[in-house]
């Protein structure tokens, strides 16, 4: 006797644009964000670096920090560019703590496609705020992650703090 299992479906239509474009040649989102900040959720920029929201976040407040110069590896940055990037990382952590009060962070740099870099030609740092219990049954049972805040709301909040 076979048992059928009912599968609940949660619709996440915004993911389709990402899924259907993964293997297509795309413009560099980091270079484009400097030119078109509203479209690419640019939150803040310095002389050498930018902070932008991840359009497909793992958690609320998931940001990416990238040098303005289009390079594939941290080792290709000048000392001035690297210091600017790290200072912006430090400031971003302080702001995310103030705005969202996370319990911790995942911080990562994926260098190369085999390391998981979606944009392997432009190095960037992912900063993902984490809370105890933020990984619940949703990703396990239904392969769906819930994000409780709209990206535009996150953008407004973070821009306000970066511009203080």
N, C-alpha and C positions, 0 to 999 in steps of 0.2 A: 504494500500500500504506500503510495507516495503522498507526501504532504506538500501542499502548495503554500507558498509564503507570499503574503501580500506585501508589495513594495510601495512605500509612500514616495511620492515625487515632490521635490521642492524645486520650484522654478527659479533659475538664476540666469535670466536672459542676457544680462550684461556680460557674462563670461564668453558667449559665443563669438563676439568680435575678437577676443583674445585667442580662443581656441582655433578659429579659422585663419588667423594671421601668423601663427607661431612659425611655420616653415616658409613663409613668404619673405622676400627681401623687403625690409622696411627701412625708413629713414631712422637715423639715430635719435631716439627720444630725448636724450640729454642735450644734444646740439640744438634740436628743434625747440626744446623748452626755453632756451635762452632767447630764441627769436619770437616765440609765441607762448608766453608764460601762462596765459589763462587756459589755453587748450591742454597744456601738459601739467597742470597743477603745480606750477612753480610757487614755492612758498617764500624763498629767500635766496639772495645771491650776494657773494662777496667779489672781490677783484678776480679771484681764480676759481671759485667753486659755486655750486648751486645746491639747494635743498628742494626736493620735489616729493610730492606724495606718490606712492605706488598706486597706479590705477586699478590694480588687482591685488589689494592688500591681504596679508595673512591676519592682521589685526588692525583695529583702529589705531591711527597714528603711525602706520608703517611708512617710513620715509626712505628716500634714497639720496645719498650725498655723492656728488660727482664733480670732478674737475671740469672746468669749462673747456679745457683743451682736450681734443679727441685723441686719447691714447688708450691702448688695451691693457696696460699693466702699471701698477704703482711704481715700479722701478724706472719708468720712463718720465716720471714727474720730476720737475726741479725741486730742490729743497724748499724753495719759497712756496711752490704749489702744494707740496706735501704737507708742510706746516699749516697752510691755510685750510686744507682739507681736514686735518686732525683737529685744529681749533674749532672748525665748524661742527665736527662730530661732537666735541665736548659741549659746545653751546647747545646743540640739538638735544643731547641727553638731558641737560639741565632744563630746557624748555619742556620736553616731553614729560619729565618728572613733575614739573609745576602744573601743566595742563591736565595730564591724565593720571598721575600718581600710580604708575605701574609698579609691580613688585620686582621686575627685572627686565632685561633686554636680551634679545638675540641680535648680535652684530656680525655681519659677514660680508666678505668680498669674494665673489666668484670670478676667478681669472681663467678664461678659456671656456669653450663650449662643454668640454668634458667635465668641468667643475660646476656646470649648471648655469653659466652666464647666458642670460637671454639676449643680452647685447654685449657680445664678447669683444667688440672693437672699442668700447668706451668703458673703462673701469669705473666702478661705482661701489658704494658701501650701502648695504641694507641695514636699517635699524628698525627692529620690530619690538614694540613694547609688549611685555608679557605680564599676565596676572595669574596668580595661583588659581587653578581651576578653569582657565580660559580654553583649554582643550577638553571639550566635553564629548558627548556621544555623537554629535552631528557628523564630524569628519569620519568617525569610525563606522557608524551605522549606514550613513547615506552619502558619504564622500562629499559632504557639503559643509562649508564653513560659513558661519553667520558673522556679519560685521554690523554692529549696532548703531553706527553713525554714518550718515551720508558723507561722501568725500568732500562736497562743497562746504559742509559745516566744519569738518576737520581743517580744511584749508583756511577758512576764516579765522578759526581759533589760533592756529599756529602762526599765521601771518601777523596777527595782533601781537603775539609774544615776541616774535623775531624782530619786529619793528619798534619795540620799546627802547 
